[in-house]
């Protein structure tokens, strides 16, 4: 039975059933919009906003890429151009170790010593630091005679295409007693010692100290410092 006052055809030409269906669809759409914002689009919008702030990793966030975390400074620079890597990022110390945060940063103390920027080593001229009085290492653990200072350079000419090696006794005997090197690993006789760079890089001969507690053997020209045309022979 037709309801009174509702024509079968509306003024715009649409049938009454089509008009009712359209009204139901619009009502459902407006009812679903707040829910979609709260549980769907709204959640994504919040995630996108927090991702832009860098609060979350940004996974499953459709509207914004995450901002990468600001990296901590890996190097500490001195005014003279030298720099040192932080202990936790030097590739040697364990970041997760309980003592990593308790160790002294090299830059804090080494920057006070003389030196120059270098690609290898620790940027400190230890001999200059000793002569200047910046450091005062103990020459012996037990009481006794002081180490003998020997001011004698040994030049090793058999270095192929590299410059010859100059070994300064004085720079070493200011730190070490002769018994540290003679007669083991070095025999105290000219021409009696046969070794090469492979032995040194393996931790033998000069490699017992250089690369461990002294500047590394990869800093070639610190030792290969005498040209063959200078006419110096061992």
Secondary structure, DSSP 8 states (H G I E B T S, - for coil): ---TT--SB-TTS-BHHHHHHHHHHHHHHHHHHHHHIIIIIHHHHHHHHHHHHT-S--TT-SS-----------EEE-TTS-EEE-GGGSSSS-TTSTTTTTS--HHHHHTTS-----SSTTS--HHHHHHHTS----S-SSSS--------EEEE---TTS-EEEEEHHHHHTTS-GGGTBTTTB-SSTT-----HHHHHTT-GGGGTBTTTB--TT-GGGTEEE-GGG----
